[in-house]
Amino acid sequence: MSSEPRMAAAFRTEIRPSDPPGIRRIVESSNYFSPAEIEIAVELAEERIARGDASGYHFLFADGPSGLMGYACFGPIPATESSYDLYWIAVDSLLRGSGLGRELLERSERIVAGMGGRRLYIDTSSREQYVPTHGFYLRCGYRQEAFLEDFYSPGDGKLIYVKALSDVRP
């Protein structure tokens, strides 16, 4: 059972032209991502706006009284039958620990399962800063599938987590 976010959120899957600046604000607020990574997060949203479903990127947004509170971006992995990547999940830094991240992840899993996805993969950094993130994925039922040493840079490997969605109901 998921914990409830402190603030009530309205969830939506449609992207709006106003979302890229909100995405930028959220990923910048985390202090986890490099300027290049922040640009990629915004570019995926802009790609979805420009190309729609053909972009391969799907979004889930959580809106609150003051605007965008968090979001997730996911999509099918090309050349696979039913595997999906979770490209981004981020919550405004002021809401970290509120349960909103878990709610976004659980809802994203249900959407992916409804699209025919059977496995959801998550890539993340092995840097010490990400230890709480690793724990979050483990608590949400993911298991570490792989570790790629020095993937991002020397001393910064890639961890790949996976969850089978067989028990997730759309």
N, C-alpha and C positions, 0 to 999 in steps of 0.2 A: 504494500500500500504506500502511495506516495505521500510525502508531507505537503501541506498546503503552503503556498507562498504567503508571506505576510500581507502583501497587497493583492487585491483581486486583479487578475489579468484577463484580458480578452485575447483569445488566440485566433489567428487567421493565417491562411496559407497564401493569399494573394499578395503580390508585391506591389508597392506603391512608389511613385517617383520620389517621394519624400524619405524612403527607407535607406538609401545609401548613406546620407549624412548621419542618420541614427546609428547605422551599423558602424561607421567610422568612430563615432563617439563612444559606443560600447566597447569596441575592441581596444581603442586607445585607453579607456578607463582601467583596463585590466593590468596594464603595465607588464604584460607578458610578451607582447608581439613587437617585432621589429617594424620599422616603417615600410619595408617591402611586403611583409605579411599583412599589414593593415591595408595596403593598396590592393592586395589580392582579394581580401575579404570584400572590399568595396567593388572591385571589378566583377566578382561573381554575381553580385546583385545587379550591376549595370548590364551584364550579359543576359541575365534573366529578363530584365525589362526590355532589352532590345530584341531578344530571340524567342521569348516565351518558353514553351516546353522543349523546343528544339535545342535550347541551351544545355539541357541535361541537369540543370540545377533546380532544386526544389527548396522552398523555404517554409519555415514556421516562425511566426512572429508572436511575441507576447507584448501587448500594449497595456499601459496603465494610464492613470489620470494625467501624468506629465509626459506621456509619449512612449516611445519604444523602451521596453524594460529588458528584453533579451530576444535572442533568435537562434535558430539552427538552420544550417544549410546542408543538404544531402542530395545524393543522386546515384543512379545506377553506374556501376563500374563497367566501362566499355568492354565488349567481348566476353562478358560473363552472362550466365543465364539468369541468375537471381541474386547477385551480390551487390551491395550498396556501400558507398562511403559516406560517413558523416564528415563533411569537410570542415564545418565550423559549428560550435555551440558556445555562446557567450552570453553572459548576463551582466548588466550594469554592476560595476564594482560595489555600489552601495547596497545591492540586493544579494550579494554573495552569501551563501549559507541560509537563504530564505526558503529553499525548496523549489525555487523557480527553475533552476538548471535541471533538476531531476524531472520536473513536470514537462519541460521542453523535450528532454531526452525520451521520456516514456511516450509522449504524444508523437514524436518523430518516428519512433519504432513502430507505432500503430499505423502511421501513414505509410511507411515503407512496406510493412506487411500487407497493407491493403493494395499496394502497387505490385505485389507479387514478390517482394524481397524476402529472402530466406535467411540471409546473414548480413549483419551490419558491421563494418570495419571502421576503426578509428585510429588515425595516426597521430602521435604526439611526441614531443621532445622528451629526452631522458634527463634533461637538466634538473638540478636539485629544486629549482623554483616550481617544477611541475609535479612534485611528489603529492601535493594535495589533489591534483587533477587525476593522477594515477589511482589514488584511493577512491575518488569519486566514481571512476569507471568500474573499478572492482566492486564497490558497493551496489552499483546498478546492474550487476550480473554479467559484466564483461570479463573475459579472461585474456591475459597477455599471450598472444600468439607468436610474436617474434620480437627480437631486438636486433637492430642493425647498427653496429658500432660506428661512431664517427660519421653518421649519415649527413647531418646538417652542417657540421663543422667538427674539427678535432675536439673530442670530449663531449660532443652533443650528438647522441645517437637517436635513432627513431624507434619508438615502441609502437607496436601494432596490437590493438585490442580487437576482439571479435565477440559477437553475441549471436547465437542462433535465435531466430525469431519464431521458431515453431510454436512456442507457447503464447505468443503475442497475438491478441485478437484485434483486428482492424476496427 
